[in-house]
Amino acid sequence: MIRLPVIANYIGRILVIVGIAMLSSTFWALYFEEEMLSLLIPALLTIAAGLVLSINYRLYININYREGFAIVTLGWVAACIFGTLPYFFSGLFTPADALFETVSGFTTTGATILTDIEVIPKGLLYWRSLTQWLGGMGIMALFVAIIAGIGVRANQIFKAEIPGPVSTKISPRIKETAKLLWYTYVVLSVILFILLYAFGMTAFDAFIHTFSTMATGGFSSKNASVGYFSPIIQWTIIVFMFLAGINFALHYLAFKNKSLKGYLANRELRLFALVVVIATVIVVFGLSQIGAGEERLRTGLFQVLSIVTTTGFATSDYNTWAHLDQGVILFLMFLGACAGSTSGNIKMGRYLIALERGVVELKRMIHPKAMIPQQYGDKLLEESLVINVLQFFFLYMLFMLLGALLLALMGLDLLTSLTASLSCISNIGPGFGRIGPTENYAFIPDAGKYLLSFLMLLGRLEIYPVLLMLLPDYWRK
């Protein structure tokens, strides 16, 4: 049985968090002497709506499984809907554009409809990037971390929020785990901000690119993206894109234990690093149109990390690269970084599980009666989890292809349709064709923007929580 007052209670508290965050963007409007009401009024409306939904109900400790999934999915939907208000109140966005930009922010996709970013008010650009930072580690993970007494189902909310096939607990209490992950996220963000500011960015640009880098989101304050900035800034962002693609539990444990052994022992991280190295070598050798040495290495490595971690920043237009290099970029668009990172996409962990399952099945053909267990790290995997992973691959490809077909029916060419659908469900941002790294999504019909917004949310929540909400049985007693 689903208790709607319980769901409303939690969603209201989530909206209060979103509204308070939105309120911070008014500082930049004041600082740059911009019109402030288009940010202040939405923030107050969001806080008021949150209070109305939550103030009349006590905080329920024991939520059931159905309510947990509803809180996650509807909480994200509510955050995205209210997150559109600053765009809408600015008068610069249509409803479809406002929703697309907001969902792209919260899901850390980084796809944009903006044709000229630098003419947008600074306060609105700050909110745009802040949505990515909030969505990076996860609104629900933040919610679990700061709300006391959330109860035994906090584990369910946390697992539905943190991307990946297996969530890593670094504390026996899930609330403490969420809090420690957010602390780690904040500390790394502060370090990156200080470095970007020290290397020549303004404070405003440093905030924008810190939010986007740590969230692997890709929103920039410049039309030329990170290509606008100096090589030392690009190298700094390269390092932190890589760090953001690693399971944040490993960062915390490395700091706590003052040891790098956890990194070296993690098979998923080793696979992620191997993919980055091999892809970079192939791409760098093919970049004959770019100067040799450091510039070519920096350009190739930056774009490889930007795509595989689903950040979506750009320092070069890979639409003009050699065909082999473009093929590498397209291949990386199907991967993603590590589970428990801020990266989107399928994740290396799922590929490890699927590949090892293939080996197990081959062994069973040789020894039909043998009991061959499958492990993930030091954990023995249950059959249900392996099936869940394989089913995820199927659903991911199915929705990606259906999205591409629908976009093609709207008049988009095949390459643009396919990579737009892939890019949005993978939370990457840029693709190929008319949505390359130097292009945008402004030309897509409103129906296409709504479709892609749905795919972005589907990919960020990793399909299952959204599909559950669409099943009639879910709502029956």
Secondary structure, DSSP 8 states (H G I E B T S, - for coil): ---HHHHHHHHHHHHHHHHHHHHTTHHHHHHTT---HHHHHHHHHHHHHHHHHHTTS---S---HHHHHHHHHHHHHHHHHHHTHHHHHHTS--HHHHHHHHHHHHTT------S-GGGS-HHHHHHHHHHHHHHHH-HHHHHHHH-TT--TTHHHHHHHHS-SSS---SSSSHHHHHHHHHHHHHHHHHHHHHHHHHTT--HHHHHHHHHHHHTT----SSTTGGGGS-HHHHHHHHHHHHHHTS-HHHHHHHHHHT-SHHHHH-HHHHHHHHHHHHHHHHHHHH-TTS-STHHHHHHHHHHHHHHHTT----SS-GGGS-HHHHHHHHHHTTT---TTSS--SS-HHHHHHHHHHHHHHHHHHHSTT-----EETTEE--HHHHHHHHHHHHHHHHHHHHHHHHHHHTT--HHHHHHHHHHHHTT----SGGGSTT--STTS-HHHHHHHHHHHHHHHTTSHHHHHHH-HHHH--
